[in-house]
Amino acid sequence: MSFPADYYERAYAGVLGKLIGVYLGRPFEGWTYEQMTANFGEVHYYVNDRRDLPLRNNLIVVTDDDISGTFTFFRALADYNNAPTLTPAQIGQTWLNYIIENRTILWWGGLGNSTEHTAFLRLKDGIQAPRSGSAQLNGKVVAEQIGAQIFIDAWGLVAPGDPARAVDLARRAASVSHDSEAIYGAQVIAAIIAQAFIEPDLNKLLDTALTFIPKDAIIQHLISDIRHWHATNPHDWRATRAKLEERYGYHIYGGNCHIVPNHGLVILSLLYSGGDFNTAQTIVNTCGWDTDCNAANVGCILGVRNGLSAFDRSDWRTPVADRLYLPTADGGHAISDALRETDFILRSAYALRGETYTAPKNGARFHFSLPGSVQGFQAHDDSSSVANTPHPTRPNERCLTLEYRLEPYGTSALLTPTFIPAEAIAMPGSYELLASPTLYPGQTVRADVLASTLNTQPIDVSIAIQWYSEADRLFTLEAPAISINPGEAHTLEWQIPELNGAAIAQVGISVASDESQIGKLHLNSLTWGGDPNVSFHRPATECTLWHRQWVNAADVFTPHFGEAFRLIQNRGRGMAITGTREWTDYSVQATLTPHLAQAFGIAARVQGLERYYALSLSDHKTARLSKRLDGETTLAQTEFSWEFGQPYHLQLTVQAHRISAFVNNTLLFSVEDATPLTSGGIALLCENGRVGSEEVQVSPV
């Protein structure tokens, strides 16, 4: 089966639809229909600026479990080599790898109350999926809540025109945390998304989806009833909503957020909208209940069905600017965008069919290849604007165009976040934004730019970054500028210098001139590569975000009690992680002082809590080199006597298949791993106690 010709665009539209639905529905999640109509009448657009309402925050782009769960749990495919045989147990292991307990992705409502928290605790206790999510273990009500459906979209997006595969993958993913009706609802959504790539008729989509679930399922009867009510009264969605609530409402299907009533609202809004994105979002949000979840599933379905034209009638995309957050133990993936996640989905989709996918423009991180895509880039002065446009000289390519208005000796900048944006530092709500920067000193940034032929004068163009320094304010640094004449193209290149341990917040390009002028600069792509050369330590000036670039996966991780890095773990193993999945060959070193610990150390090629190499000292007598991957394997160990209160310098070097470990500058181990973890960030480790350090260094091999 070949991919649809417009697969890329429709998958991207599906991701955008998911994001828009979440951001639209999040502020009034859990409201009833009566509350919605009393406050809004109907919902037609983002309401985040309605400060007179008890909304959760004033931001549009927020952290949310619907987004982070969807695009994080899907990573199980890539983490297990995009094998069609991916198992529920492997997806469950992916949960353990990326979720930081009580901090990321899930609603931490407790055992027997939050379905996902319950499943997580089962997994943590060694109960593998699908038993971890079974009704037999967790009870029918807990197992049939909405979570399986809200995390399912990517499993449909990865199988265009192949609903059978989408349904099969959806079952495996959903069974980690849910059972029976929750799985059936998730399978219906996944099948509709997959089939919507090639079939626009909503009733035919439902017909296809229903062939994959049992005939006696409640979801079957629910959909049949809604279709009947719609057929007999096709213009009054409110009347059908009332019937839905009466027959399938929360008073019948209990728990905190049961799938049955909310699945009904998804189907209702699809049918009564006739497939129009705006109308469907108005209906599904005005209906209330789990608005962000329902609107997100509807948005993804209609994004795929309609393509990018789904968003034409209202400006849904500008406030979002493609941005999304994925707070996990892999903090370098937290700051992302819709096009980047689409590329990730396509890589798995091609691999599932034995093919290779490379993102446009040689896999550049930012390539703007689909209409309207800006990948988080925004103009940073009021007199400039940015738009996605056809490339002036490269047929069939698109670029990002900065239209600037410069005063004499003025500048204009086009930047995108690489770390927690300023407006999200103190993000309110249920889900904190844990992240590491995506860009670090020592790495080389490349930008492919073209000055418009319509410009009348040369302009000075440079790569620019902003980083957090004193009082968490943003400071700007620019590379040496290159003068570019009208119509000229250049590839700019700049190796990021040391920033005294500060976190890089944004990257992009800057335009300057000593003359007053109006013009355009086209950014064709921007990317970076290479391993970092950075020293992490307490800055000389007061700043908190230098420390937040380390994702805290420990009981306590703080600079306030003494050392710059103080890691405390009351039970088990705690970690503090930074870096990205793009780091490959490098050395990490730190001087660590154990104050009270069973074991402590450093880790390299960290891909989460369950995937890394570690050098540790344990039990006052052992030095150990280990690999964590679906369990822990000792690669080498030796006797090594150590004491509390004494500093120990640890170094771990990873280069291709070889892992070398040093303690106090003495080589203890050098081993070859035939099936290595090939990339990842770094971490500090502590088991059952406290360890401290003043500085952590990473350098290229």
C-alpha positions, -999 to +999 in steps of 0.1 A: +000+000+000+015+034-010+012+065+010-014+091+000+002+118-022-008+144+004+001+124+035+027+149+048+003+178+047-027+159+062-006+144+090+007+179+098-029+192+097-039+164+121-012+174+145-023+211+143-059+201+148-049+182+179-030+212+193-057+237+185-084+216+201-064+213+233-056+250+235-092+259+227-108+235+252-083+236+281-094+267+299-129+253+307-120+216+309-146+198+331-173+224+327-209+213+321-230+223+291-250+246+314-218+264+326-206+268+291-238+283+277-242+306+307-206+320+303-202+319+265-234+311+247-212+293+222-175+289+219-161+303+186-125+311+193-098+310+220-110+324+253-078+326+272-079+364+274-113+364+292-099+374+326-133+378+341-138+340+340-122+315+363-098+302+337-067+283+345-043+307+329-040+334+302-017+314+279-028+297+247+003+274+244+004+254+276+015+220+289-012+195+288-015+157+292-034+153+259-004+166+240+025+153+261+010+118+264+000+115+228+035+124+214+055+108+242+039+074+244+041+072+206+079+073+209+078+036+219+078+028+182+111+046+175+126+035+207+120-002+198+133+002+162+099+009+146+091-028+148+055-038+137+057-063+166+058-036+192+042-050+224+021-035+251+049-043+276+073-022+255+049+007+254+045+003+292+083+005+295+082+037+275+059+051+302+085+043+329+112+058+308+097+092+301+073+098+330+087+115+361+065+104+390+042+131+404+056+157+379+050+150+342+023+140+317-003+123+340-030+135+363-015+123+396-049+116+413-039+085+432-044+047+431-079+038+421-088+074+414-066+084+384-066+056+358-032+066+344-016+070+379-030+036+388-015+020+357+018+038+363+020+024+398+013-011+385+041-007+360+064+006+386+056-025+408+067-048+379+032-056+365+036-054+327+010-043+302-016-052+293-023-065+329-013-030+342-044-015+327-068-044+330-103-041+345-096-074+364-068-057+383-080-021+385-118-024+383-142-017+355-149+020+363-112+029+366-103+010+334-129+027+313-120+063+318-111+086+289-073+085+289-068+058+262-087+079+237-070+111+244-035+096+239-043+077+207-041+101+177-005+095+167-013+058+163-038+067+136-015+093+120+012+067+115-011+044+095-026+065+066-053+045+048-046+014+070-072+014+097-065-022+106-029-013+116-040+018+134-066-002+154-040-029+162-015-004+175-042+015+194-052-016+212-016-023+223-010+014+234-044+017+251-041-015+271-012-001+291-037+018+312-072+009+301-095-019+292-128-028+273-149+002+264-120+026+268-100+005+243-129+003+219-133+041+219-096+046+213-097+021+184-126+039+168-107+072+169-075+057+156-094+040+127-112+072+118-080+091+117-062+065+096-091+061+071-097+099+069-065+102+048-084+086+019-121+088+028-139+121+035-175+107+041-181+108+078-206+080+079-183+058+059-156+066+083-178+055+112-188+023+093-152+014+088-142+021+124-171+001+139-161-031+121-131-033+144-149-034+178-173-060+192-209-058+181-222-058+217-198-030+228-215+000+245-195+022+221-213+005+192-247+012+207-237+048+216-227+056+180-257+039+166-280+060+188-263+093+179-264+085+142-302+077+145-308+109+165-288+129+139-307+113+110-341+121+125-331+157+137-301+167+116-301+204+125-305+205+163-273+193+179-285+206+213-315+182+213-292+153+205-268+164+232-296+163+257-306+128+247-269+118+249-267+131+284-299+114+295-290+080+282-251+080+285-243+108+309-220+110+339-248+099+362-247+065+345-210+062+336-191+071+367-156+078+377-138+111+371-141+112+333-156+082+316-150+075+280-186+068+270-202+102+274-172+121+260-168+097+231-205+105+223-197+142+221-169+136+197-192+116+173-220+142+178-198+171+168-185+153+138-219+145+124-236+178+132-206+198+118-207+181+085-170+179+088-164+217+091-136+223+116-150+256+130-185+243+135-172+210+151-151+229+176-180+252+185-202+222+192-178+200+210-166+227+233-200+242+240-212+207+250-188+208+279-173+179+300-138+170+290-135+198+265-097+198+257-097+160+252-128+159+230-119+190+210-084+175+204-097+142+190-122+161+168-095+185+157-071+158+147-098+139+127-109+170+108-073+182+103-066+149+085-099+148+066-097+184+054-060+191+053-047+226+060-078+241+046-096+230+078-082+262+095-089+287+068-121+303+081-106+315+114-070+324+123-064+294+145-027+290+136-011+324+143-016+324+182-002+288+183+027+293+158+032+255+158+044+255+194+040+226+218+056+213+250+065+177+259+077+177+295+093+143+302+126+128+315+140+135+280+140+172+286+158+180+254+127+170+235+104+192+256+104+223+234+090+212+201+066+222+173+039+207+151+061+202+120+089+186+140+065+161+156+050+154+121+084+146+108+089+122+137+056+105+129+065+101+093+099+085+101+080+058+120+053+054+093+079+049+066+100+025+088+069+004+095+067-002+058+104-009+054+112+025+039+133+055+050+120+090+055+143+121+057+128+154+066+130+181+038+162+201+033+185+173+044+167+169+077+171+205+089+156+210+123+136+240+110+126+238+073+091+254+070+082+231+042+045+231+045+022+261+040+018+283+071+044+265+091+065+288+113+079+263+138+077+287+167+095+316+149+082+351+157+094+386+148+107+403+179+098+439+171+065+455+164+075+469+130+084+435+115+063+405+105+069+369+095+051+346+071+056+313+054+060+319+017+071+301-015+108+302-019+117+329-044+143+309-064+136+272-055+105+258-071+083+236-049+101+248-017+088+271+010+107+294+034+101+318+063+100+354+052+109+383+076+095+416+064+114+443+083+113+480+087+146+493+100+154+527+115+190+539+110+213+515+130+182+495+140+178+457+141+150+432+136+151+396+148+134+364+139+136+339+168+122+306+181+124+291+216+150+265+225+141+265+262+113+275+285+099+308+271+097+338+294+059+337+295+060+300+305+085+303+334+058+304+360+031+287+340+001+281+362-021+250+360-016+213+367+014+205+345+048+222+351+070+227+321+101+207+327+127+211+299+163+212+289+176+235+262+177+221+227+209+241+219+242+243+238+276+260+236+300+242+214+273+233+189+274+249+154+243+266+141+237+269+103+212+292+086+204+293+049+192+328+040+183+348+009+179+386+006+150+396-015+157+409-050+133+437-042+156+451-015+173+483-024+203+482-001+226+456+015+217+443+050+238+429+078+226+394+088+238+373+116+228+342+137+215+354+171+207+337+204+191+349+236+200+334+270+188+338+305+211+357+328+208+381+357+173+380+373+162+356+346+162+384+320+170+376+284+203+388+269+211+388+232+243+377+215+249+378+178+275+362+156+297+384+134+274+398+107+276+392+070+266+419+045+242+405+020+232+423-012+198+422-027+192+388-043+222+372-026+220+338-008+243+328+021+248+300+045+256+315+079+275+294+104+284+300+140+297+279+168+280+289+201+305+302+226+306+294+263+279+313+283+291+307+318+266+278+323+236+299+312+206+283+294+200+294+258+164+304+254+160+313+217+178+311+184+173+327+150+186+355+128+191+392+132+189+419+105+206+453+108+215+483+087+229+517+093+203+531+068+166+534+072+150+508+049+122+483+043+128+449+029+126+411+032+149+383+042+140+347+035+151+320+060+152+287+041+163+266+070+180+267+103+197+237+121+226+228+143+249+199+150+279+187+169+284+178+205+285+204+232+314+220+250+298+234+281+304+239+318+274+238+341+279+257+373+263+284+395+265+318+377+280+348+393+247+368+390+214+359+406+195+336+381+172+306+386+169+292+351+205+280+349+194+253+373+160+246+356+178+235+325+183+203+345+152+182+346+145+171+382+137+134+385+147+132+422+130+139+455+150+171+459+173+188+434+183+223+445+212+248+447+198+265+479+213+243+506+250+246+496+265+231+465+254+242+431+240+208+425+225+190+455+207+158+447+186+141+474+167+108+469+148+093+499+141+059+483+155+043+452+174+062+424+170+098+416+183+117+386+189+152+374+191+153+336+201+177+309+211+176+272+194+162+241+190+130+221+212+146+194+244+144+215+265+114+204+302+112+213+315+132+243+329+132+278+310+142+309+328+147+342+321+161+376+335+160+411+309+145+434+308+145+472+286+118+488+272+130+521+249+101+527+242+077+498+240+041+490+253+049+455+260+079+433+275+087+399+271+102+365+254+090+333+258+095+296+236+090+265+206+095+287+174+089+269+151+090+299+149+072+333+153+037+319+178+042+290+214+053+297+250+044+306+261+050+342+293+051+362+286+048+399+302+042+432+282+020+456+281+005+491+315+021+500+333-006+481+324-009+444+329+011+412+305+000+385+298+007+348+263-003+338+238+000+310+201+007+317+178-006+290+148-027+298+165-036+331+201-030+342+232-048+330+266-045+346+292-039+319+322-039+343+329-035+380+358-035+404+365-030+441+368+007+450+368+020+485+351+053+491+340+074+521+312+099+529+323+135+528+352+129+504+351+143+468+355+119+438+361+130+403+341+109+378+344+109+340+324+090+315+334+090+278+312+076+250+325+072+215+307+050+190+306+016+206+332+023+233+324+034+268+353+045+291+350+053+328+375+071+350+376+078+387+400+104+400+416+106+365+424+068+365+409+047+338+389+019+355+369+005+325+369+006+288+343-016+272+327-022+238+289-025+236+278-043+205+243-028+206+249+006+220+227+034+230+240+058+203+230+092+217+215+111+246+221+137+273+238+135+307+227+130+343+237+130+380+226+100+399+219+094+436+205+063+454+191+065+490+208+097+502+225+129+492+253+139+469+266+173+458+287+189+431+298+224+421+303+219+384+295+194+356+315+196+323+307+182+289+333+183+261+336+167+226+357+136+222 
